[in-house]
Amino acid sequence: MQYTFTGQLCGYICPDVEEALANMTVRLYRPGQERRGIVARATARPKETFAILDEKEVAGKEDRLLAETETDGEGRFEVEFGEEEDYDGEAFEIDVRTDHVPGEQAEETTLQFTITTHQPEWRKSETGAVARWEYCVPQRFWCTVRERFGAWVICGTVTDCETEEPRSGLEVTAYDRDIIQRDELGSATTDANGHFRIYYKRSDFERVPFSLSPIELIGGPDVYFEIRDGSGNQLLVEDPSRGRDSGRENVGPCFHESLCVDLPTPPDDGDDGGAAAVPMFTHVGAYDILTEISADGYAQTGSDKLAFTGTLPLRGVLPHGGNGTAKEYRFRIENLATGNTMPVDASMIAPTRIGTLQYWDTNASGQWRLMREPYYVNNSGATNNVSVGSGGWIKAPREDDLGSPPGGGVSGSVGNGKFVRNTGDLIRLNTRTVIEETFDLTSPNVHVAGDSLDPAEKSSDHVYRLVFETRDVGGGSVRQDELAKIVFSNTQYEQIRHPSWSGGPAETRGAVMLDIQEFRNAGDGCVRLSNSLTALVTAYHNHINAANLRLEGASWSQSLSLTGDEFSGSVNVPISSLDPCAYILWLDVSYDLTDGSGRVDAQHDHIAFCVGEGS
């Protein structure tokens, strides 16, 4: 059989900031540990298995090399292997070898590191079996790799000090504070989200200050910043002494800083002279409704199409609620199978944070400061909350009074509050209030593992239309955006699992049932096996992604061929060559479902058994 393994690799340089492992070599190796250790490594988290290898260790793995390939500019890769490599779906080690990292580097070297031992969840395709794996190397490991190349980076954000809104188009310059000189490390321009990234080399802060000193007297860099706007006006000029403050002195190869500048907030409403921010519905969670949701209503992730489940953030631009005409908004939802349409009312909306209320006031010590409180929709327990009105209409907040701190001989004033839009959420829709299906596999007859499901025990697609509407409060013309189709799936399967071995009732998204034929008789749950093991499996969901059997304690796994959206039946598990020991048989079921932030977690069933003589 041909196996196709695809993936994408990146490394974190700062919290939530990543860079692609571009144009690097991915090497797959057969595991070198004894059989009993393979599963422990395959199920360990990569942060427990990461290691930088020396060349002797690399050479020692050469005879175990299974396949290798190159990543592209986005860190994506694909490798095919199978019968010629004598491969049959088992776990393998994943290494990366590279002679470079992103940005500037001071050292010329080649380095190889091990990420993990990985057991792919193979699923059938027209050409064989396919599996996908995406991974981002944690910051402390990836920055150690970067340090080996003398490659350093500063990443951060620039916001308005008052409103906390991100500021784009600003030039951020970083310096290293030395005793007798000022080293410019580099500059970058903030993007639409206020983010910047400055790459530089170790040599940029280890410059020789005078002939008798081999390096700067205090190992750097000791970082401070300047910020200018597009016209060159200085918005922030830090004193070089900031470079010796705690957290700024002698920073490591990856450093993150949040900066703010004092800037006037441009008007955002046509009624007070500025350009109006047009209200619109743009995203379901992370998915753009124009480019990342397919015409038939699925989140599109590469070749995968995911139905939506659970509570979904519906995101976009709020109508302006400031000094102009008061605005309100709502969502309507239409069942495309029946044509029924209803407003999304309070019972369907989870508490949603839509922004922040800010105002000047004194704190407990009598010091003036800009106070900040969260602002919600449909959260009656919150200090600042907009309730959902009749017909599902939600009034856009209109608070616009910050007050002022004392200064220039003027006494300060306590503000009533200014609403600041600093989240993208409009509402969080609980789709379980729209459609939720429960299937009882315990009554009137108890289903057992291996049984197939009746048609009445299977779900079907549920397709809806979402409409976002805005208008003047109380009436008037209505502006609207729509998502023509979106597929919802909320299922719950009640089932009884393997009563002869730690069994009992369970509730999962789909039917996820595993048993061992040899344990079916009463009291057989602790019988030792020696020659044969017959796994009984039922795996079903109308949006199933894959079903896989694997052994913990031995290097064996098998992808199950689905008929439609189901596997039901028996599978022979090879155990005759296993050492006398305890093992665990696992059933893993993954789903083509998303809660708006990526694929939901897989679900599992498992049974332990012993191989050996006696009882």
MOVEN-V382280 format. One record per residue. RES is the residue in one small letter. SS is DSSP state (H for helix, E for strand, L for the rest). PHI is phi in whole degrees, 0 to 359 (none if undefined). Layout:
RES/SS/PHI
RES/SS/PHI
This chain:
m/L/none
q/L/270
y/E/247
t/E/240
f/E/248
t/E/241
g/E/188
q/E/211
l/E/238
c/E/213
g/E/224
y/E/278
i/E/257
c/E/209
p/L/305
d/L/66
v/E/240
e/E/233
e/E/226
a/E/289
l/L/275
a/L/272
n/L/55
m/L/240
t/E/266
v/E/260
r/E/242
l/E/252
y/E/237
r/L/293
p/L/299
g/L/260
q/L/284
e/L/298
r/H/307
r/H/291
g/H/267
i/H/295
v/H/295
a/H/301
r/H/286
a/H/292
t/H/260
a/L/286
r/L/287
p/H/306
k/H/294
e/H/267
t/L/239
f/L/298
a/E/203
i/E/271
l/E/260
d/L/272
e/H/294
k/H/294
e/H/292
v/H/297
a/H/297
g/H/291
k/L/261
e/H/303
d/H/286
r/H/257
l/E/296
l/E/264
a/E/193
e/E/211
t/E/204
e/E/247
t/L/279
d/L/268
g/L/294
e/L/255
g/L/82
r/E/276
f/E/211
e/E/211
v/E/220
e/E/241
f/E/200
g/L/175
e/H/297
e/H/298
e/H/268
d/L/56
y/L/250
d/L/221
g/L/93
e/L/281
a/L/291
f/E/213
e/E/277
i/E/243
d/E/243
v/E/234
r/E/237
t/E/207
d/L/247
h/L/200
v/L/225
p/L/300
g/L/85
e/L/274
q/L/218
a/L/261
e/L/248
e/L/261
t/L/204
t/L/235
l/E/222
q/E/233
f/E/225
t/E/266
i/E/270
t/E/192
t/E/260
h/E/239
q/L/253
p/L/296
e/L/266
w/L/288
r/E/227
k/E/292
s/L/221
e/L/294
t/L/255
g/L/153
a/E/229
v/E/230
a/E/210
r/E/231
w/E/215
e/E/240
y/E/207
c/E/241
v/E/296
p/L/304
q/H/303
r/H/294
f/H/277
w/H/295
c/H/289
t/H/294
v/H/298
r/H/301
e/H/297
r/H/299
f/L/264
g/L/65
a/E/252
w/E/240
v/E/210
i/E/241
c/E/230
g/E/183
t/E/225
v/E/237
t/E/234
d/E/285
c/L/301
e/L/275
t/L/265
e/L/67
e/L/284
p/E/294
r/L/241
s/L/258
g/L/72
l/L/260
e/E/268
v/E/253
t/E/243
a/E/252
y/E/234
d/E/254
r/E/273
d/L/259
i/L/292
i/L/239
q/L/210
r/E/242
d/E/263
e/E/279
l/E/276
g/E/156
s/E/227
a/E/205
t/E/254
t/L/291
d/L/271
a/L/298
n/L/260
g/L/79
h/E/276
f/E/221
r/E/213
i/E/244
y/E/265
y/E/206
k/E/250
r/H/304
s/H/295
d/H/290
f/L/242
e/L/253
r/L/296
v/L/282
p/L/285
f/L/201
s/L/297
l/L/268
s/L/244
p/L/288
i/L/213
e/L/298
l/L/291
i/L/244
g/L/304
g/L/257
p/L/275
d/L/248
v/E/262
y/E/218
f/E/229
e/E/230
i/E/228
r/E/231
d/L/273
g/L/295
s/L/266
g/L/89
n/L/289
q/E/284
l/E/252
l/E/211
v/E/227
e/L/277
d/L/293
p/H/306
s/H/298
r/H/301
g/H/294
r/H/256
d/L/287
s/L/301
g/L/92
r/L/251
e/L/274
n/L/55
v/L/287
g/L/277
p/L/293
c/E/233
f/E/227
h/E/239
e/E/216
s/E/257
l/E/241
c/E/223
v/E/229
d/L/270
l/L/224
p/L/292
t/L/278
p/L/295
p/L/298
d/L/236
d/L/219
g/H/302
d/H/290
d/H/243
g/L/99
g/L/261
a/L/275
a/L/290
a/L/279
v/L/288
p/L/296
m/E/197
f/E/259
t/E/241
h/E/219
v/E/252
g/L/61
a/L/273
y/E/259
d/E/292
i/L/290
l/L/269
t/L/241
e/L/237
i/E/238
s/L/290
a/L/298
d/L/264
g/L/100
y/L/250
a/E/292
q/E/259
t/E/233
g/L/62
s/L/272
d/E/274
k/E/235
l/E/247
a/E/282
f/E/262
t/L/215
g/L/75
t/E/264
l/E/248
p/E/288
l/E/264
r/E/242
g/E/165
v/E/253
l/L/289
p/L/294
h/L/292
g/L/237
g/L/278
n/L/279
g/L/277
t/L/290
a/L/297
k/E/241
e/E/215
y/E/216
r/E/200
f/E/245
r/E/241
i/E/229
e/E/240
n/E/280
l/L/288
a/L/282
t/L/250
g/L/83
n/L/288
t/E/236
m/E/213
p/E/287
v/L/279
d/L/259
a/H/300
s/H/292
m/H/253
i/E/249
a/E/283
p/L/311
t/E/231
r/E/278
i/E/250
g/E/171
t/E/223
l/E/262
q/E/242
y/E/195
w/E/278
d/E/199
t/E/263
n/L/272
a/L/297
s/L/267
g/L/80
q/L/271
w/E/287
r/E/205
l/E/277
m/E/276
r/E/224
e/E/227
p/E/293
y/E/236
y/E/239
v/E/249
n/L/61
n/L/228
s/L/296
g/L/274
a/L/274
t/L/297
n/L/243
n/E/211
v/E/251
s/L/279
v/L/268
g/L/270
s/H/301
g/H/74
g/H/81
w/L/284
i/E/238
k/E/281
a/L/292
p/L/301
r/L/234
e/L/302
d/E/208
d/E/224
l/E/287
g/E/78
s/E/205
p/L/281
p/L/291
g/E/170
g/L/61
g/L/80
v/E/257
s/L/287
g/L/282
s/E/228
v/E/281
g/E/275
n/E/281
g/E/125
k/E/233
f/E/283
v/E/242
r/L/276
n/L/230
t/L/230
g/L/262
d/E/283
l/E/264
i/E/212
r/E/247
l/E/272
n/E/277
t/H/290
r/H/292
t/H/281
v/L/267
i/L/209
e/L/214
e/E/240
t/E/242
f/E/241
d/E/260
l/L/266
t/L/251
s/L/208
p/L/285
n/L/245
v/L/275
h/L/287
v/L/238
a/L/304
g/L/104
d/L/286
s/L/273
l/L/268
d/L/285
p/H/306
a/H/289
e/H/259
k/L/242
s/L/274
s/L/236
d/L/292
h/E/234
v/E/247
y/E/229
r/E/240
l/E/250
v/E/237
f/E/256
e/E/234
t/E/227
r/E/196
d/E/294
v/L/303
g/L/91
g/L/150
g/L/98
s/L/295
v/E/246
r/E/258
q/E/216
d/E/240
e/E/215
l/E/251
a/E/297
k/E/215
i/E/213
v/E/261
f/E/253
s/L/215
n/L/226
t/E/237
q/E/219
y/E/248
e/E/266
q/E/213
i/E/252
r/E/253
h/L/12
p/L/295
s/L/276
w/L/219
s/L/47
g/L/267
g/E/151
p/E/289
a/E/212
e/E/234
t/E/224
r/L/297
g/L/228
a/E/284
v/E/229
m/E/229
l/E/226
d/E/209
i/E/242
q/H/306
e/H/292
f/H/257
r/L/291
n/L/284
a/L/304
g/L/83
d/H/271
g/H/296
c/H/246
v/L/290
r/L/280
l/E/256
s/L/223
n/L/251
s/L/216
l/E/215
t/E/249
a/E/277
l/E/253
v/E/225
t/E/232
a/E/225
y/E/210
h/L/194
n/L/288
h/L/235
i/E/285
n/E/260
a/E/197
a/E/231
n/E/216
l/E/256
r/E/209
l/E/253
e/E/269
g/L/111
a/L/209
s/L/272
w/L/214
s/E/206
q/E/208
s/E/282
l/L/264
s/L/283
l/L/273
t/E/259
g/L/68
d/L/246
e/E/217
f/E/235
s/E/218
g/E/150
s/E/240
v/E/221
n/E/279
v/E/255
p/L/288
i/L/232
s/L/297
s/L/264
l/L/285
d/L/292
p/L/301
c/E/185
a/E/263
y/E/225
i/E/232
l/E/265
w/E/245
l/E/247
d/E/248
v/E/235
s/E/250
y/E/235
d/L/271
l/E/224
t/E/220
d/L/260
g/L/101
s/L/235
g/L/119
r/E/296
v/L/291
d/L/294
a/L/290
q/E/237
h/E/219
d/E/224
h/E/206
i/E/218
a/E/269
f/E/208
c/E/243
v/E/252
g/L/159
e/L/277
g/L/88
s/L/224
